[in-house]
Amino acid sequence: MTVTAQNNQAVDTCECRHACRCHFLGTVVDASTNEPLPFATIKVINPEKLTLADEHGHFAITNLWERLIELEVTYTGYKPFHTPPLQQ
């Protein structure tokens, strides 16, 4: 399992908007087949926020204030996927 940004590149940053509020958009896909993983669970570790991917594996996390975030992605039948700290 992997998480990709909108432009299909590995996630390493998010887009910040004015001041500090950030929005993170991405897609959860199978690392081997590149097929989307619908309804995967995406969790921001600190502060704890939770969202689900849609039927195409797309997700959005909004109103982030932290400068470093870590994501944990879970999907039935896959090992949990943890991102390294992502600097905003």
NORLINQUI-V529542 format. One record per residue. N is the residue number from 1. RES is the residue in one small letter. PHI is phi in whole degrees, -180 to 180 (* if undefined). Layout:
N,RES,PHI
N,RES,PHI
This chain:
1,m,*
2,t,-144
3,v,-117
4,t,-120
5,a,-80
6,q,-56
7,n,-90
8,n,68
9,q,-104
10,a,-58
11,v,-70
12,d,-142
13,t,-147
14,c,-126
15,e,-94
16,c,-97
17,r,-118
18,h,26
19,a,62
20,c,-148
21,r,-76
22,c,-118
23,h,-128
24,f,-120
25,l,-116
26,g,-162
27,t,-138
28,v,-101
29,v,-134
30,d,-71
31,a,-65
32,s,-86
33,t,-102
34,n,64
35,e,-79
36,p,-66
37,l,-110
38,p,-65
39,f,63
40,a,-64
41,t,-96
42,i,-117
43,k,-124
44,v,-82
45,i,-69
46,n,-145
47,p,-76
48,e,-71
49,k,-137
50,l,-135
51,t,-148
52,l,-115
53,a,-71
54,d,-84
55,e,-66
56,h,-105
57,g,85
58,h,-78
59,f,-147
60,a,-139
61,i,-122
62,t,-115
63,n,58
64,l,-89
65,w,-112
66,e,-77
67,r,-85
68,l,-123
69,i,-132
70,e,-126
71,l,-114
72,e,-123
73,v,-116
74,t,-126
75,y,-156
76,t,-56
77,g,91
78,y,-121
79,k,-72
80,p,-58
81,f,-111
82,h,-115
83,t,-85
84,p,-69
85,p,-56
86,l,-105
87,q,-89
88,q,-97
